[in-house]
Amino acid sequence: MKLTMKDKAFLDRLRALLEERELSVEIKECGRKRFVLRRNYGSRIEVSFGMTRQGVRWRFQRLFNDIYVNAYLTILWVEANFGTDLRLMAMDIARERYAEYRKGQNTCPGRRGEECLRR
């Protein structure tokens, strides 16, 4: 899954609210562990993000429990099957792509310079 510009805007706002201690991220263990967003979840959050509370929950779930955790799951699977020899090379490639992304803020990581198609 690729990140969109809406995802980036969401993460930027989330980072600010986490730093202001308006929200916090915790692990909930209800059968299977998962990330949850905690604290003030009222109308102020809706205004801050420009979406409903359900929209905030959905995007948080998608970004943190789907994309972020699945990225590590993929890494663990690859390293279990091929060893850790490729890790340094993969990190070099990822750092290079991230540096390219930071130079041209209008592109998404992993899209080879293409603009984000989903907005």
C-alpha positions in Angstrom: 0.0 0.0 0.0 1.2 3.5 -0.8 0.8 6.6 1.2 -1.3 9.4 -0.3 -1.1 13.1 0.3 -4.2 12.9 2.5 -2.2 10.3 4.6 0.7 12.7 4.9 -1.5 15.6 6.0 -3.2 13.2 8.6 0.2 12.1 9.9 1.5 15.7 10.1 -1.6 16.7 12.2 -1.4 13.6 14.3 2.2 14.3 15.1 1.4 17.8 16.3 -1.5 16.5 18.5 0.7 13.8 19.9 3.4 16.4 20.8 0.8 18.6 22.4 -0.4 15.6 24.4 -3.9 16.0 23.0 -3.8 12.4 21.8 -1.8 9.3 22.6 -1.1 6.0 20.9 -1.4 2.8 23.0 -1.5 -0.9 22.4 -4.7 -2.7 23.0 -4.6 -6.4 23.6 -8.0 -7.8 22.9 -7.0 -11.2 21.4 -4.7 -9.7 18.9 -2.5 -6.7 19.7 -3.2 -3.5 17.8 -2.5 0.2 18.1 -5.3 2.5 19.3 -5.7 6.3 19.5 -6.5 7.5 23.0 -7.5 10.7 24.9 -9.8 13.6 23.8 -11.8 12.2 20.9 -14.5 14.9 20.8 -15.5 17.5 18.3 -12.1 19.3 18.6 -10.5 16.3 17.0 -13.0 16.4 14.1 -12.2 20.1 13.5 -8.4 19.4 13.8 -8.5 16.7 11.2 -11.3 18.0 9.1 -13.1 14.6 9.2 -15.5 12.7 11.5 -14.2 10.7 14.5 -15.0 7.5 12.5 -12.8 8.9 9.7 -10.0 9.6 12.1 -10.3 6.1 13.5 -10.4 4.5 10.0 -7.3 6.4 8.7 -5.4 5.7 12.0 -6.3 2.0 11.7 -5.2 1.9 8.1 -1.9 3.7 8.6 -0.8 2.2 11.8 -2.3 -1.3 12.0 -2.4 -2.1 8.3 0.4 -0.3 6.6 3.0 0.1 9.4 2.6 -3.3 11.1 2.4 -5.1 7.7 5.6 -3.5 6.6 7.4 -5.1 9.6 5.5 -8.4 8.9 6.8 -8.4 5.4 10.4 -7.7 6.6 10.2 -10.5 9.1 8.9 -12.9 6.4 11.6 -12.0 3.9 14.4 -12.2 6.5 13.0 -15.6 7.7 13.2 -16.9 4.2 16.4 -15.2 2.9 18.3 -14.2 6.0 19.3 -10.7 7.0 22.1 -10.3 4.4 19.9 -8.0 2.3 18.8 -5.7 5.1 21.7 -3.2 4.7 21.1 -3.0 0.9 17.4 -2.5 1.4 18.0 0.2 4.0 20.3 2.0 1.6 17.7 1.9 -1.2 15.0 3.1 1.2 17.1 6.0 2.5 17.8 7.0 -1.1 14.2 7.0 -2.0 13.2 8.9 1.1 15.8 11.5 0.3 14.4 11.9 -3.2 10.9 12.2 -1.6 12.1 14.9 0.8 13.6 16.9 -2.1 10.4 16.9 -4.1 7.6 17.1 -1.5 4.9 16.7 -4.1 5.7 13.0 -4.6 5.0 9.9 -2.5 7.7 7.5 -1.2 8.0 4.4 -3.3 6.4 5.8 -6.4 9.6 6.6 -8.4 8.9 10.3 -8.6 5.3 10.0 -9.7 2.8 12.3 -8.2 0.4 10.7 -5.8 -2.6 9.7 -7.9 -5.0 9.3 -5.1 -5.8 12.6 -3.3 
